[in-house]
Amino acid sequence: MKDLFDRVPPVALNIWKKLPTGLREKYLNNYECAACGKSSAIENFNLELWDKDLAVRGHCSSCGKEVLRICALPEHIIPRPNLKLMRSWQTDVRHMFPAGTPIKALHPKMREKAAVWAAIVRLVRENPTEDLWDSTDIVCFGRIERIRCGHSLLVMLSEDKESIGWWCETCGENGDLYGWQEITLPISL
């Protein structure tokens, strides 16, 4: 499998890895081949990025013919133009702030991220909105070639209100915050 992913563009591979495992399996194992008419799997596949969609190109496991599946991406995963995608943070903030722990009590490497995540939760609690990505004054902690990004984050509350998505259009740092309704935020930093 490692050799297969060596030829995949890094941006397409990063997007593929961000998709939930169940969705990736659905895209690969539930394909109706136009050539043989069978529901089969896509084998020996490669990934390509087509504008706001991910293309899976490979071969039908039943007849061996070349197949192509266009996969619509969830809104929070769609890449921005000319963007090198960064890591995606999936964070349960209940572990970050047990009983209102002050940020200065956290490990030094986590303080900056914790301050950003606390600011995001505060913002959403004060202005709960489900609009598309809202621009904020919260500064990104991402780094581009070891230099702090420092641009503003975009924030969006999920439809089910279970998570808060955040994204930096400049460096691509992004993530989702879970458990945000159940925590007591630190009063002091």
ZAKOLDREN-820993 format. One record per residue: residue number from 1; residue in three letters; chain; z, x, y of N, C-alpha, C, O in turn. Coordinates in steps of 0.1 Angstrom, whole numbers, plus 2048, in hexadecimal, padded with zeros to 3 digits. Atoms other than C-alpha are relative to their C-alpha. Layout:
# ZAKOLDREN-820993
NUM,ALA,A,Z,X,Y,Z,X,Y,Z,X,Y,Z,X,Y
...
//
This chain:
# ZAKOLDREN-820993
1,MET,A,800,808,7F4,800,800,800,800,809,80C,7FA,805,817
2,LYS,A,7FF,7F8,7F5,807,81D,817,7F2,804,805,7EF,805,810
3,ASP,A,80E,7FC,7FD,7E2,829,815,7F9,7F4,807,7F1,7F7,810
4,LEU,A,806,80B,7FA,7D7,806,81D,803,7FF,80F,7FA,7FC,817
5,PHE,A,7FC,801,7F2,7EB,805,83E,7FC,80C,808,7FE,80B,814
6,ASP,A,804,7F4,7F8,7DF,828,848,7F4,7FD,808,7F2,803,813
7,ARG,A,80C,803,7F9,7BE,818,853,801,7F4,809,7F7,7F0,810
8,VAL,A,7FE,80C,7F7,7CD,7FA,866,804,805,80E,80C,80E,80F
9,PRO,A,7FC,7FC,7F2,7CE,7FD,88C,80F,7FE,802,815,7F3,7FD
10,PRO,A,7F1,801,7FE,7F3,803,896,805,7F3,806,80F,7ED,802
11,VAL,A,7FC,80D,7F9,7F4,7E4,8AD,800,7F5,7F6,809,7EC,7F6
12,ALA,A,802,80B,80A,7E7,7CD,891,80C,801,7F6,811,7F7,7F1
13,LEU,A,7F6,7FE,80A,800,7DC,878,80E,7FC,806,816,7F6,7FF
14,ASN,A,7F3,805,7F9,81E,7D7,891,801,7F1,800,80B,7EC,7FE
15,ILE,A,800,80F,800,814,7B3,895,802,7FA,7F3,80A,7F1,7F1
16,TRP,A,7FE,805,80D,811,7AE,870,80E,801,7FB,814,7F8,7F5
17,LYS,A,7F2,7FD,804,834,7BD,86A,809,7F6,807,814,7F3,802
18,LYS,A,7F7,809,7F8,842,7A5,885,7FF,7F1,7FA,808,7E9,7FC
19,LEU,A,802,80D,805,835,786,872,80B,7FE,7F5,80E,808,7EE
20,PRO,A,7F7,802,80A,84F,776,85B,7F9,802,7F2,7EE,800,7F0
21,THR,A,805,7FD,80D,84B,781,836,7F9,7F4,7FA,7EE,7F5,7F4
22,GLY,A,807,80C,806,843,75D,82B,7F3,7FD,806,7EA,7F9,7FF
23,LEU,A,80D,802,7F9,827,75A,845,7F6,80A,7FB,7EA,807,7F9
24,ARG,A,809,7F6,805,818,77B,83A,7FB,7FC,7F2,7EF,7FE,7EF
25,GLU,A,803,803,80D,819,770,816,7F6,7F4,7FF,7ED,7F3,7F7
26,LYS,A,809,80C,7FF,809,74E,81F,7F2,805,804,7E8,800,7FE
27,TYR,A,80D,7FB,7FC,7ED,760,831,7F8,807,7F5,7EC,806,7F4
28,LEU,A,806,7F8,80B,7E6,777,813,7FE,7F8,7F3,7F4,7FA,7EC
29,ASN,A,800,806,80D,7ED,760,7F5,7FB,7F2,800,7FB,7EC,7F5
30,ASN,A,804,80E,800,7E0,73E,800,7F3,7FF,808,7F3,7F9,812
31,TYR,A,80D,800,7FA,7BC,743,808,7F5,7F8,7F8,7F4,7FB,7EC
32,GLU,A,80A,807,808,7A0,72B,7FE,7F3,807,803,7ED,807,80E
33,CYS,A,80C,7F8,7FF,781,740,7F8,7F4,7F7,801,7F2,7EE,7FA
34,ALA,A,80D,808,7FE,760,732,805,7F6,803,7F6,7EE,7FA,7F3
35,ALA,A,80A,7FC,80A,74C,745,7EB,803,7F9,7F2,7F9,7F3,7EC
36,CYS,A,7FD,805,80D,75E,739,7CB,808,7F3,800,809,7EC,7F6
37,GLY,A,7F9,80D,7FF,772,71B,7D8,80E,800,7FB,814,7F5,7FB
38,LYS,A,7F3,7FF,806,792,727,7C8,80A,804,80B,807,80B,814
39,SER,A,7F5,7FC,7F8,7B4,72A,7D9,805,80D,7FA,80A,80D,7EF
40,SER,A,7FD,7F3,805,7BB,74F,7D5,807,809,80A,809,805,815
41,ALA,A,7F9,7F6,7F7,7CB,76E,7E4,7F5,809,806,7EA,80A,801
42,ILE,A,809,7F6,7FA,7BB,787,7FB,805,80E,7FC,811,811,7FE
43,GLU,A,7FC,7F3,805,7BB,7AA,7EC,7F9,80B,808,7EF,808,80F
44,ASN,A,806,7F5,7F9,7B3,7CC,7FA,7FD,7FD,80F,7F2,7FF,813
45,PHE,A,802,805,7F2,7B8,7BF,81D,802,80A,80B,809,814,809
46,ASN,A,7FE,7F9,7F4,7B6,7CE,83F,803,7F7,80B,800,7EB,80A
47,LEU,A,7FC,809,7F5,7C3,7C1,860,7F8,804,80C,7F6,810,80F
48,GLU,A,807,7FE,7F3,7B0,7BD,881,806,7F7,80A,80B,7EC,807
49,LEU,A,7FB,809,7F6,7BB,7B0,8A2,7F4,7FB,808,7EC,802,80D
50,TRP,A,80B,807,7F9,7A4,796,8B1,806,7F8,80C,80B,7ED,809
51,ASP,A,7FA,806,7F5,7AF,78D,8D4,80E,7FC,7FE,817,805,7FD
52,LYS,A,7F2,805,802,7CE,777,8CE,802,7FC,7F1,80C,7F6,7EE
53,ASP,A,7FE,803,80E,7C9,774,8A8,7FF,80D,7F8,7FB,818,7FC
54,LEU,A,800,7F5,80A,7CE,78B,88A,7F6,7FD,7F5,7F7,7F2,7EF
55,ALA,A,809,802,80A,7B1,78E,872,804,808,7F3,807,814,7F4
56,VAL,A,7FE,7F9,80D,7B7,796,84D,7F3,800,7F9,7ED,7F5,7F5
57,ARG,A,80D,7FF,806,797,7A3,83D,803,807,7F2,80A,811,7F2
58,GLY,A,7FE,7FA,80E,797,7AA,817,7F6,7FA,7F6,7EB,7F7,7F9
59,HIS,A,808,806,80B,78A,79D,7F6,807,7F5,7F8,813,7F6,7F7
60,CYS,A,7FB,80B,807,78F,77D,7E3,805,805,7F2,7FE,80D,7EB
61,SER,A,7FA,7FC,80D,7A6,783,7C4,7F9,7FA,7F4,7FA,7FF,7E9
62,SER,A,807,807,80B,791,76B,7B0,7F2,805,7FD,7EE,808,7F2
63,CYS,A,80F,7FC,801,76C,774,7B7,7FD,80E,805,7F2,813,802
64,GLY,A,803,7F3,7FB,76F,795,7C9,7F8,801,80D,7F6,80B,812
65,LYS,A,808,800,7F4,75A,78A,7E7,809,803,80C,815,801,80C
66,GLU,A,7F9,7FD,7F4,763,796,80A,805,7F3,807,7FD,7EA,808
67,VAL,A,7FB,80C,7F9,779,77D,81D,806,804,80D,80A,810,80F
68,LEU,A,7FA,7FE,7F3,787,77A,840,808,7F4,803,804,7E9,803
69,ARG,A,7F7,80B,7FC,7A5,766,84B,805,803,80E,80A,80E,811
70,ILE,A,7FB,7FE,7F2,7AD,761,870,80E,7F9,800,80F,7EE,7FD
71,CYS,A,7F2,805,800,7D3,75D,874,804,7FE,80F,805,808,817
72,ALA,A,7FA,803,7F2,7E0,74C,894,80E,806,801,816,804,7F8
73,LEU,A,7F3,7FA,7FF,7FD,75F,8A1,80A,7F7,808,806,7F0,811
74,PRO,A,7F6,807,7F7,81E,750,8AE,800,805,80E,7FD,811,810
75,GLU,A,801,7FC,7F2,81F,750,8D4,808,80D,803,803,815,80B
76,HIS,A,7F8,7F5,7FC,83B,76A,8D6,7FB,80D,7FA,800,818,7FD
77,ILE,A,805,7F4,807,827,783,8C0,7F3,804,806,7EE,80F,804
78,ILE,A,80D,7FD,7FB,806,781,8D3,801,80C,809,809,80D,812
79,PRO,A,7FF,7F4,7F8,7FF,7A4,8E1,7FA,7FE,80E,7F1,7F6,810
80,ARG,A,806,800,7F3,7F8,7A9,906,7F5,80B,800,7F6,814,7F8
81,PRO,A,80B,7F6,7FF,7D8,7BD,910,806,80E,802,80F,810,80A
82,ASN,A,7FD,7F1,7FE,7DA,7E3,90E,80F,803,7FE,815,80A,806
83,LEU,A,7F2,7FE,802,7FD,7E2,900,803,806,7F3,7FF,801,7E8
84,LYS,A,7FC,7FA,80C,80C,7F9,8E7,80D,7F9,7FC,817,7FA,803
85,LEU,A,7F4,808,804,825,7E3,8D4,80C,809,7FC,80A,812,7F5
86,MET,A,7F4,7F9,803,848,7EF,8D2,808,7F9,7F5,803,7EF,7EF
87,ARG,A,7F8,806,80B,864,7E6,8BA,804,7F1,804,804,7EE,810
88,SER,A,7FB,80E,7FE,870,7C2,8B7,80E,7FF,7FC,812,802,7F0
89,TRP,A,7F2,801,803,895,7BC,8B9,804,7F1,7FB,801,7E8,803
90,GLN,A,7FB,80D,805,8A3,79F,8A4,80F,801,800,815,808,7F7
91,THR,A,7F2,7FD,7FD,8C7,79D,8B0,809,7F4,7FF,806,7EA,806
92,ASP,A,7F6,80B,801,8E4,786,8A6,80B,805,80A,813,80E,806
93,VAL,A,7F6,7FB,7F6,8F9,78A,8C6,80E,7FD,7FD,817,802,804
94,ARG,A,7F2,803,804,918,77C,8B5,807,80D,7FB,813,80E,7FD
95,HIS,A,7FB,7F3,804,91C,79F,8A6,802,809,80B,80A,813,80B
96,MET,A,7FF,7F7,7F5,917,7AF,8C7,80C,7FE,809,812,807,80E
97,PHE,A,7F6,804,7F7,931,79C,8DB,80B,7F8,7F9,80E,7ED,7FD
98,PRO,A,7F5,808,806,94E,792,8C4,80B,7FE,80A,811,808,810
99,ALA,A,7F5,804,7F7,968,780,8D8,7FF,805,80E,809,80A,814
100,GLY,A,802,7FC,7F2,959,78A,8FA,802,80F,802,807,813,80D
101,THR,A,7FE,7F1,7FF,95B,7B0,8F3,7F8,805,80C,7ED,802,80E
102,PRO,A,807,7FA,7F5,953,7C3,913,7F5,809,7FC,7F7,810,7F2
103,ILE,A,80B,7F7,803,933,7D6,913,804,80E,800,7FF,816,7F7
104,LYS,A,7FC,7F2,800,944,7F6,91B,808,804,7F3,809,810,7F0
105,ALA,A,7F9,7FD,80C,957,7F3,8FA,7F6,803,7F4,7FA,807,7EA
106,LEU,A,80A,7FE,80A,936,7F5,8E7,7FC,80E,7FF,7FF,816,808
107,HIS,A,805,7F3,802,926,814,8D9,7F7,804,80C,7EF,7FB,810
108,PRO,A,808,7FD,7F4,915,827,8F6,7F1,7FD,7FF,7EB,7FA,809
109,LYS,A,80E,802,802,8F3,824,8E7,7FC,7F1,801,7F0,7EE,803
110,MET,A,803,80E,800,8F6,7FE,8E6,803,7F9,80D,800,7EE,80F
111,ARG,A,7FC,806,7F3,904,7F8,909,7F5,7FB,808,7F5,7EF,80D
112,GLU,A,80B,804,7F8,8E3,7F6,91B,7FA,7F4,7FA,7F7,7EA,801
113,LYS,A,806,80C,806,8D4,7DE,902,809,7F4,801,804,7E9,803
114,ALA,A,7F7,80B,7FF,8F3,7C9,901,801,7FA,80E,802,7EE,80F
115,ALA,A,800,805,7F2,8F3,7C6,927,7F4,7F7,802,7F5,7ED,809
116,VAL,A,80C,808,7FE,8CF,7BA,926,801,7F3,7F8,7FE,7E8,7FE
117,TRP,A,800,80D,808,8D5,7A1,90A,80A,7F6,805,808,7EA,805
118,ALA,A,7F6,808,7FA,8F5,794,91B,7F9,7F9,80C,7FC,7ED,80F
119,ALA,A,807,805,7F4,8E0,78F,93B,7F6,7F5,7FC,7F5,7EB,803
120,ILE,A,80A,80A,805,8C5,77C,927,808,7F3,7FC,803,7E8,800
121,VAL,A,7F9,80C,805,8DF,765,917,806,7F8,80C,805,7EC,80D
122,ARG,A,7FB,807,7F4,8EF,75E,939,7F5,7F8,807,7F8,7ED,80C
123,LEU,A,80B,807,7F9,8CE,756,949,7FC,7F3,7F9,7FA,7E9,7FF
124,VAL,A,804,80C,807,8C4,73D,92D,80B,7F6,800,808,7EA,801
125,ARG,A,7F6,80A,7FF,8E6,72D,92E,800,7F9,80E,803,7ED,80F
126,GLU,A,800,805,7F2,8E3,728,954,7F3,7F8,802,7F3,7EE,80A
127,ASN,A,80D,807,7FE,8BE,71D,952,7F9,7FE,7F3,7EF,805,7F0
128,PRO,A,807,802,80D,8B5,710,930,7F2,7FA,802,7F1,7EE,806
129,THR,A,80E,805,7FF,88F,70C,92F,7F9,804,7F4,7FB,80E,7ED
130,GLU,A,809,7FD,80C,875,70A,914,7F2,803,805,7E9,803,7FD
131,ASP,A,80E,7FD,7FC,858,713,92A,7FB,80D,7FA,803,814,7F3
132,LEU,A,805,7F4,805,842,72F,921,807,80B,807,810,809,80F
133,TRP,A,7F8,7F4,7FB,84E,752,929,803,7FF,80F,7FA,7FF,817
134,ASP,A,7FC,800,7F2,862,751,949,804,80E,804,80A,816,7FD
135,SER,A,7FD,7F3,7FB,864,770,95E,80E,801,805,813,7F7,80A
136,THR,A,7F2,7FE,7FC,887,77E,965,801,80C,809,7F8,814,80B
137,ASP,A,7FD,7F3,7FA,898,799,979,807,80A,7F7,80C,814,7FC
138,ILE,A,7FA,7F7,80A,8A6,7A8,959,7F7,80C,7FD,7EC,80A,7FA
139,VAL,A,808,7F4,802,89B,7CC,955,7FF,804,7F2,80A,804,7EB
140,CYS,A,802,7FC,80D,88C,7D8,935,807,80D,7FD,807,816,805
141,PHE,A,7FA,7F3,805,89E,7F4,921,7F6,808,7F8,7FA,813,7F4
142,GLY,A,80A,7F9,808,87E,7FF,90F,7FD,80D,807,7FF,80F,813
143,ARG,A,804,7F3,7FB,870,822,913,7F2,802,7FD,7ED,7FF,7F2
144,ILE,A,80E,7FC,802,84C,82E,917,800,80F,801,802,814,80C
145,GLU,A,800,7F2,800,849,852,90D,80D,806,806,80C,80F,80F
146,ARG,A,7F3,7FC,7FD,86E,857,912,805,7FD,80F,80F,801,813
147,ILE,A,7FC,804,7F3,86E,848,935,803,7F1,800,7FC,7E9,7FA
148,ARG,A,7FC,80E,801,881,828,93A,7F6,7F7,807,7F1,7FA,812
149,CYS,A,80A,80A,7FB,86A,80A,93F,804,7FA,80E,7FD,7FC,817
150,GLY,A,7FB,805,7F4,87E,7F8,959,7F9,7F4,806,7FC,7F0,811
151,HIS,A,807,80C,7FB,867,7DA,95D,807,7F3,7FC,810,7F4,7F4
152,SER,A,7F9,80C,802,872,7B6,95D,7FC,7FA,7F2,7F1,7FB,7ED
153,LEU,A,802,806,80D,876,7A3,93C,7FB,7F1,802,7FF,7EB,80C
154,LEU,A,804,80E,801,866,781,934,809,7FA,7F5,80C,800,7EB
155,VAL,A,7F6,807,809,87E,768,922,7FB,7F2,7FD,7F5,7EB,806
156,MET,A,804,80E,804,877,748,90E,80A,7FB,7F6,80D,802,7EC
157,LEU,A,7F7,807,80A,88F,730,8FC,7F7,7FA,7F6,7ED,7F3,7F9
158,SER,A,808,806,80A,881,726,8DB,801,7F1,800,80B,7EB,806
159,GLU,A,801,80F,800,878,701,8D5,80D,7FA,7FA,812,7F0,7FE
160,ASP,A,7F5,806,807,895,6FC,8BD,80E,805,806,818,802,802
161,LYS,A,7F4,7FB,7F8,8AD,70E,8D6,809,809,7F7,814,80C,7FB
162,GLU,A,7F8,7F7,808,8B9,725,8BA,7FF,80F,804,808,817,802
163,SER,A,802,7F2,7FC,8AB,745,8C8,7FA,801,80E,7F4,7F8,813
164,ILE,A,806,7FD,7F3,8A1,755,8E9,7F7,80C,7FE,7FB,816,7FA
165,GLY,A,80A,7F5,802,882,76A,8E9,7FF,808,80E,801,802,818
166,TRP,A,801,7F8,7F4,87E,787,902,7F4,80A,7FD,7F2,80E,7F2
167,TRP,A,80B,7F8,801,860,79D,909,7FD,808,80D,7FF,802,818
168,CYS,A,804,7F8,7F5,856,7B9,920,7F0,802,7FF,7EB,808,7F6
169,GLU,A,80E,7FF,800,831,7B7,929,7FB,80E,802,7F0,812,7FF
170,THR,A,804,7F3,7FD,831,7DB,934,800,809,7F4,7F6,810,7F1
171,CYS,A,7FE,7F7,80C,83F,7EE,916,7FF,7F9,7F3,7FD,800,7E9
172,GLY,A,802,807,80C,83D,7D3,8FC,80E,7FE,7F8,80E,7F7,7EE
173,GLU,A,7F3,802,806,862,7D5,8F3,803,7F1,800,800,7EA,809
174,ASN,A,7FE,80E,801,86C,7B2,8E6,80A,7FD,7F6,80E,806,7EE
175,GLY,A,7F7,804,80A,883,79E,8D1,805,7F2,801,800,7EA,80A
176,ASP,A,7FA,80D,800,897,77F,8C9,80F,801,7FF,814,80A,7F7
177,LEU,A,7F1,800,800,8BC,778,8CF,804,7F3,7F9,800,7E8,7FC
178,TYR,A,7FA,80C,807,8CE,761,8B6,80F,7FF,802,815,809,806
179,GLY,A,7F2,802,7FE,8F1,753,8B7,805,800,80E,811,801,810
180,TRP,A,7FD,7FF,7F2,8F0,752,8DC,809,7F4,805,810,7F6,80F
181,GLN,A,7F8,80C,7FB,900,72F,8DF,80F,802,7FC,817,7FB,802
182,GLU,A,7F3,7FF,806,91F,73A,8CC,809,80C,805,814,80D,801
183,ILE,A,7F9,7F5,7FC,92A,759,8DF,807,7FE,80D,803,7F6,815
184,THR,A,7F9,7FF,7F3,942,760,8FB,7FB,80D,806,7FE,818,801
185,LEU,A,806,7F4,7FA,930,778,912,80B,808,807,815,802,80C
186,PRO,A,7F6,7F8,7FA,944,795,920,800,7FD,80F,7F6,7FC,815
187,ILE,A,7FF,803,7F2,951,78F,943,7FD,80C,808,7F7,80C,813
188,SER,A,802,7F4,7F8,950,7B3,94D,7F7,809,7F7,7F6,808,7EB
189,LEU,A,808,7F6,807,938,7CF,944,808,80C,7FC,803,815,7F6
//
